[in-house]
Each structure stands twice: as structure tokens, then as C-alpha cells.
Amino acid sequence: MNKQQIQAGLRAIFPLCVGAFPFSFIVGAISITAGMSVTQSTLWSFTVFAGSSQMVALGLVQSSASIVVIMFTTFIINLRHMLYSASMSEHMKSYPFHVRMLMSYGLTDEVYAATINEMKQEGESRHWFYLAAMGGFWVNWVVADFLGALIGSSFPEIANYGLDFAMVAAFIAIVIPQVKSRECIVAAIVATFTGVLLAELPYSLGLVIAAVVGVYAGYRMDLSTEQAELEAMQNDLLTQERGVA
């Protein structure tokens, strides 16, 4: 166990914990109005650990949707985590299977944003950074849900208070500094505009489509950059050969 890495992981995730607390609090409060008990709500966040899909699922439960519809919808919403997994897999492959399973359980939007740069670094103990960030965020999420389920339902229309924007603001503050390369900038811009255009799609499908389109745009830009670099190298070689001749 690496104490320094654990402390660093907790520091990295702390701003997002502050932002996520009111969102999870709201989820807990709404779950009570949807018919759950405090225990059920807490155990739900304990196992599911996915804010957007929990919120959508609650809306579907309140609208009396079938379990099949709820499962399919939350599956579609969480497909974006496959992109996170693909990005992280190269940096996790050296760890034992049980460690990778635990790490995959906590690979949320916030944990990914707070840990991806550290995971790219060399070092055998960097998984402690990830596990500390993941654990800190998970505890924060479950505690906030419990408190929301316990006392949040006492506040009428709590979902309309706008408290969940704190998580959005914190997430933006973490992500924006990481968007540096041309490929990332293109992916972010394309995903943003696509998300805005498709915002009216039901069940947050616009978010999933925007993520896929953004990734594809970044991928195409990366290919274009590699092709330009290859052509430049070929031109340099031709110039050198002509100079020798």
C-alpha cells in the first residue's frame, strides 16, 4: 500500500466529490418518492454507482415502465463507459484480474477524469492512486444517497433546486485543462455540438451518440495528423536523397 498515492488520489477526486454530493442527495430523495425505502435506496447506490442511469431509471419507475425498458435504457446510457474502459485498458493490463475487476466497477465519469493522467504514468503503485480516488468517490456517493433518502424527501421539488449543477461545474473544471491536443479539441467540439443538437432525444441517447461521434472525429483527426507526419518524413527523405545525389 502506497500512502502517498492514496493521499494524492483522494485529493484529486475531492472537487468532484463536492460536486457529486448534491446530485446523489437528490437521487436518494427522489428514490423515496418513487417508492423505495431508505435501505433500498442506499443499497441501490451501493451496487449500481451510476448517477445518470439512476436518475433516468427513477423517472421510468415513476412512469410505470417495464423492467426490460429500464434495463435496456440504462444499458444504452452506460455504453460510454466502454470508451473509458478502452482508454484505461492499456494502463491496467499488468494488474491481477481481481484488481482489474474492482477498478472497472468504479470507472465512472468522475473517476476517469480524475485518474486518467496519473494512470498513463509509469509506476507499479499508481493503482493505489486510482483505488483511493474510486473509493473516496464511492463512499461520498453512497453517503449522500443515504442522507438524501433519509431527509431529502422532506424538501418538496428538490430536483428543481438546481443543486445537481455543482457536479457539472466540477466536472468541467477537471476535464477542460486536459483538452490540449488538436485531436482532443476536435473531439470535444464535435461531441459538444452533437450533444446540443440531440439533447431532445429520450433517455439521454443524445449523450451516447455525441460521445461516439466525438470519438470518431478525434480518431479521424489523429489519422490525418499521422498521415501528414508520414508525408513530411517522406518528403524530408526525398530531399536528403536529392541532396546526396
DOVO-886375 format. One record per residue (C-alpha): residue number from 1; residue in one letter; x, y, z. Coordinates in steps of 0.1 Angstrom, whole numbers. Layout:
BEGIN
+-----+------+-------+-------+-------+
: seq : type :  east : north :    up :
+-----+------+-------+-------+-------+
: NUM :    a :     X :     Y :     Z :
...
+-----+------+-------+-------+-------+
//
This chain:
BEGIN
+-----+------+-------+-------+-------+
: seq : type :  east : north :    up :
+-----+------+-------+-------+-------+
:   1 :    m :     0 :     0 :     0 :
:   2 :    n :    14 :    34 :   -10 :
:   3 :    k :     3 :    61 :    14 :
:   4 :    q :    14 :    90 :    -9 :
:   5 :    q :    -5 :    77 :   -38 :
:   6 :    i :   -36 :    72 :   -17 :
:   7 :    q :   -35 :   107 :    -4 :
:   8 :    a :   -29 :   121 :   -39 :
:   9 :    g :   -59 :   101 :   -52 :
:  10 :    l :   -82 :   114 :   -25 :
:  11 :    r :   -70 :   150 :   -32 :
:  12 :    a :   -76 :   145 :   -69 :
:  13 :    i :  -112 :   133 :   -65 :
:  14 :    f :  -122 :   157 :   -37 :
:  15 :    p :  -135 :   185 :   -60 :
:  16 :    l :  -157 :   160 :   -78 :
:  17 :    c :  -169 :   146 :   -45 :
:  18 :    v :  -181 :   181 :   -36 :
:  19 :    g :  -199 :   184 :   -69 :
:  20 :    a :  -214 :   149 :   -68 :
:  21 :    f :  -227 :   151 :   -33 :
:  22 :    p :  -258 :   172 :   -40 :
:  23 :    f :  -266 :   151 :   -71 :
:  24 :    s :  -265 :   119 :   -52 :
:  25 :    f :  -285 :   135 :   -24 :
:  26 :    i :  -312 :   143 :   -50 :
:  27 :    v :  -312 :   107 :   -63 :
:  28 :    g :  -317 :    95 :   -27 :
:  29 :    a :  -346 :   119 :   -21 :
:  30 :    i :  -363 :   111 :   -54 :
:  31 :    s :  -359 :    73 :   -48 :
:  32 :    i :  -381 :    76 :   -17 :
:  33 :    t :  -408 :    94 :   -36 :
:  34 :    a :  -406 :    67 :   -62 :
:  35 :    g :  -415 :    41 :   -36 :
:  36 :    m :  -381 :    29 :   -23 :
:  37 :    s :  -372 :    25 :    14 :
:  38 :    v :  -341 :    42 :    28 :
:  39 :    t :  -324 :     8 :    29 :
:  40 :    q :  -333 :     0 :    -7 :
:  41 :    s :  -322 :    34 :   -20 :
:  42 :    t :  -288 :    31 :    -2 :
:  43 :    l :  -282 :    -4 :   -14 :
:  44 :    w :  -291 :     7 :   -49 :
:  45 :    s :  -264 :    33 :   -50 :
:  46 :    f :  -241 :     9 :   -32 :
:  47 :    t :  -243 :   -15 :   -61 :
:  48 :    v :  -252 :     5 :   -92 :
:  49 :    f :  -230 :    35 :   -86 :
:  50 :    a :  -241 :    54 :  -117 :
:  51 :    g :  -258 :    87 :  -113 :
:  52 :    s :  -273 :    95 :  -147 :
:  53 :    s :  -287 :    60 :  -152 :
:  54 :    q :  -301 :    60 :  -117 :
:  55 :    m :  -319 :    93 :  -123 :
:  56 :    v :  -333 :    81 :  -156 :
:  57 :    a :  -343 :    48 :  -141 :
:  58 :    l :  -362 :    66 :  -113 :
:  59 :    g :  -381 :    85 :  -140 :
:  60 :    l :  -390 :    53 :  -157 :
:  61 :    v :  -401 :    37 :  -125 :
:  62 :    q :  -424 :    66 :  -117 :
:  63 :    s :  -439 :    63 :  -152 :
:  64 :    s :  -445 :    26 :  -146 :
:  65 :    a :  -421 :    14 :  -174 :
:  66 :    s :  -414 :   -23 :  -176 :
:  67 :    i :  -382 :   -38 :  -162 :
:  68 :    v :  -370 :   -46 :  -197 :
:  69 :    v :  -373 :   -10 :  -208 :
:  70 :    i :  -355 :     2 :  -177 :
:  71 :    m :  -326 :   -23 :  -182 :
:  72 :    f :  -322 :   -15 :  -219 :
:  73 :    t :  -323 :    23 :  -213 :
:  74 :    t :  -297 :    23 :  -185 :
:  75 :    f :  -276 :    -1 :  -206 :
:  76 :    i :  -276 :    24 :  -235 :
:  77 :    i :  -268 :    53 :  -212 :
:  78 :    n :  -238 :    35 :  -197 :
:  79 :    l :  -223 :    24 :  -230 :
:  80 :    r :  -200 :    54 :  -227 :
:  81 :    h :  -181 :    35 :  -200 :
:  82 :    m :  -169 :    12 :  -227 :
:  83 :    l :  -149 :    41 :  -241 :
:  84 :    y :  -134 :    48 :  -207 :
:  85 :    s :  -125 :    11 :  -204 :
:  86 :    a :  -108 :    10 :  -238 :
:  87 :    s :   -88 :    41 :  -228 :
:  88 :    m :   -78 :    26 :  -194 :
:  89 :    s :   -72 :   -10 :  -205 :
:  90 :    e :   -36 :    -4 :  -217 :
:  91 :    h :   -27 :    10 :  -183 :
:  92 :    m :   -44 :   -17 :  -163 :
:  93 :    k :   -34 :   -49 :  -181 :
:  94 :    s :    -5 :   -57 :  -158 :
:  95 :    y :   -27 :   -59 :  -127 :
:  96 :    p :   -42 :   -91 :  -114 :
:  97 :    f :   -77 :  -100 :  -126 :
:  98 :    h :   -94 :   -93 :   -93 :
:  99 :    v :   -78 :   -59 :   -91 :
: 100 :    r :   -89 :   -50 :  -126 :
: 101 :    m :  -124 :   -62 :  -118 :
: 102 :    l :  -125 :   -38 :   -88 :
: 103 :    m :  -111 :   -10 :  -108 :
: 104 :    s :  -137 :   -15 :  -135 :
: 105 :    y :  -165 :   -14 :  -110 :
: 106 :    g :  -156 :    22 :  -101 :
: 107 :    l :  -148 :    35 :  -135 :
: 108 :    t :  -173 :    64 :  -135 :
: 109 :    d :  -171 :    97 :  -155 :
: 110 :    e :  -156 :   115 :  -125 :
: 111 :    v :  -131 :    88 :  -115 :
: 112 :    y :  -119 :    85 :  -151 :
: 113 :    a :  -114 :   123 :  -154 :
: 114 :    a :   -95 :   125 :  -121 :
: 115 :    t :   -72 :    95 :  -127 :
: 116 :    i :   -65 :    90 :  -164 :
: 117 :    n :   -34 :   113 :  -165 :
: 118 :    e :   -19 :    95 :  -135 :
: 119 :    m :   -27 :    61 :  -149 :
: 120 :    k :    -7 :    70 :  -180 :
: 121 :    q :    24 :    75 :  -159 :
: 122 :    e :    49 :    47 :  -153 :
: 123 :    g :    49 :    31 :  -118 :
: 124 :    e :    38 :    -1 :  -102 :
: 125 :    s :    19 :    16 :   -73 :
: 126 :    r :    -2 :    40 :   -94 :
: 127 :    h :   -32 :    17 :   -90 :
: 128 :    w :   -34 :    29 :   -54 :
: 129 :    f :   -40 :    64 :   -67 :
: 130 :    y :   -69 :    51 :   -87 :
: 131 :    l :   -83 :    29 :   -60 :
: 132 :    a :   -82 :    58 :   -35 :
: 133 :    a :  -100 :    81 :   -59 :
: 134 :    m :  -125 :    55 :   -67 :
: 135 :    g :  -131 :    46 :   -31 :
: 136 :    g :  -134 :    82 :   -20 :
: 137 :    f :  -159 :    90 :   -46 :
: 138 :    w :  -179 :    58 :   -40 :
: 139 :    v :  -182 :    65 :    -2 :
: 140 :    n :  -192 :   101 :    -9 :
: 141 :    w :  -218 :    89 :   -34 :
: 142 :    v :  -234 :    63 :   -11 :
: 143 :    v :  -234 :    85 :    20 :
: 144 :    a :  -250 :   114 :     0 :
: 145 :    d :  -277 :    90 :   -13 :
: 146 :    f :  -284 :    77 :    22 :
: 147 :    l :  -288 :   113 :    36 :
: 148 :    g :  -310 :   122 :     6 :
: 149 :    a :  -332 :    92 :    12 :
: 150 :    l :  -333 :    99 :    50 :
: 151 :    i :  -340 :   137 :    50 :
: 152 :    g :  -341 :   149 :    14 :
: 153 :    s :  -377 :   138 :     8 :
: 154 :    s :  -387 :   165 :    33 :
: 155 :    f :  -379 :   192 :     8 :
: 156 :    p :  -406 :   195 :   -19 :
: 157 :    e :  -395 :   196 :   -55 :
: 158 :    i :  -358 :   192 :   -45 :
: 159 :    a :  -349 :   181 :   -81 :
: 160 :    n :  -358 :   216 :   -92 :
: 161 :    y :  -334 :   234 :   -69 :
: 162 :    g :  -305 :   231 :   -94 :
: 163 :    l :  -282 :   215 :   -69 :
: 164 :    d :  -270 :   190 :   -94 :
: 165 :    f :  -252 :   217 :  -114 :
: 166 :    a :  -224 :   216 :   -88 :
: 167 :    m :  -213 :   182 :  -103 :
: 168 :    v :  -214 :   196 :  -138 :
: 169 :    a :  -193 :   226 :  -129 :
: 170 :    a :  -167 :   205 :  -110 :
: 171 :    f :  -165 :   180 :  -139 :
: 172 :    i :  -159 :   208 :  -164 :
: 173 :    a :  -132 :   222 :  -142 :
: 174 :    i :  -114 :   189 :  -142 :
: 175 :    v :  -119 :   180 :  -179 :
: 176 :    i :  -112 :   213 :  -197 :
: 177 :    p :   -75 :   215 :  -187 :
: 178 :    q :   -69 :   180 :  -202 :
: 179 :    v :   -82 :   191 :  -236 :
: 180 :    k :   -49 :   202 :  -251 :
: 181 :    s :   -41 :   183 :  -283 :
: 182 :    r :   -58 :   191 :  -316 :
: 183 :    e :   -74 :   157 :  -316 :
: 184 :    c :   -89 :   162 :  -282 :
: 185 :    i :  -101 :   197 :  -291 :
: 186 :    v :  -118 :   185 :  -323 :
: 187 :    a :  -134 :   156 :  -304 :
: 188 :    a :  -147 :   179 :  -276 :
: 189 :    i :  -162 :   204 :  -301 :
: 190 :    v :  -179 :   178 :  -322 :
: 191 :    a :  -192 :   160 :  -292 :
: 192 :    t :  -205 :   192 :  -277 :
: 193 :    f :  -224 :   204 :  -308 :
: 194 :    t :  -238 :   169 :  -314 :
: 195 :    g :  -249 :   167 :  -278 :
: 196 :    v :  -267 :   200 :  -280 :
: 197 :    l :  -284 :   191 :  -313 :
: 198 :    l :  -296 :   158 :  -299 :
: 199 :    a :  -305 :   170 :  -265 :
: 200 :    e :  -342 :   163 :  -270 :
: 201 :    l :  -337 :   126 :  -276 :
: 202 :    p :  -352 :   105 :  -249 :
: 203 :    y :  -333 :    86 :  -222 :
: 204 :    s :  -301 :   106 :  -227 :
: 205 :    l :  -295 :    89 :  -260 :
: 206 :    g :  -281 :   121 :  -274 :
: 207 :    l :  -253 :   119 :  -249 :
: 208 :    v :  -243 :    84 :  -261 :
: 209 :    i :  -244 :    94 :  -297 :
: 210 :    a :  -225 :   126 :  -291 :
: 211 :    a :  -197 :   106 :  -273 :
: 212 :    v :  -194 :    81 :  -302 :
: 213 :    v :  -194 :   109 :  -329 :
: 214 :    g :  -168 :   129 :  -309 :
: 215 :    v :  -145 :    99 :  -305 :
: 216 :    y :  -148 :    92 :  -342 :
: 217 :    a :  -140 :   128 :  -351 :
: 218 :    g :  -109 :   127 :  -328 :
: 219 :    y :   -99 :    94 :  -344 :
: 220 :    r :  -101 :   108 :  -379 :
: 221 :    m :   -81 :   138 :  -369 :
: 222 :    d :   -55 :   115 :  -354 :
: 223 :    l :   -53 :    96 :  -386 :
: 224 :    s :   -50 :   128 :  -405 :
: 225 :    t :   -22 :   140 :  -383 :
: 226 :    e :    -3 :   107 :  -386 :
: 227 :    q :    -7 :   108 :  -424 :
: 228 :    a :     6 :   144 :  -425 :
: 229 :    e :    36 :   135 :  -404 :
: 230 :    l :    43 :   104 :  -426 :
: 231 :    e :    42 :   125 :  -457 :
: 232 :    a :    65 :   151 :  -442 :
: 233 :    m :    90 :   124 :  -433 :
: 234 :    q :    89 :   110 :  -468 :
: 235 :    n :    94 :   145 :  -483 :
: 236 :    d :   124 :   150 :  -460 :
: 237 :    l :   139 :   117 :  -471 :
: 238 :    l :   134 :   126 :  -507 :
: 239 :    t :   150 :   160 :  -502 :
: 240 :    q :   180 :   144 :  -484 :
: 241 :    e :   184 :   118 :  -512 :
: 242 :    r :   184 :   145 :  -539 :
: 243 :    g :   209 :   165 :  -519 :
: 244 :    v :   233 :   135 :  -518 :
: 245 :    a :   228 :   128 :  -555 :
+-----+------+-------+-------+-------+
//
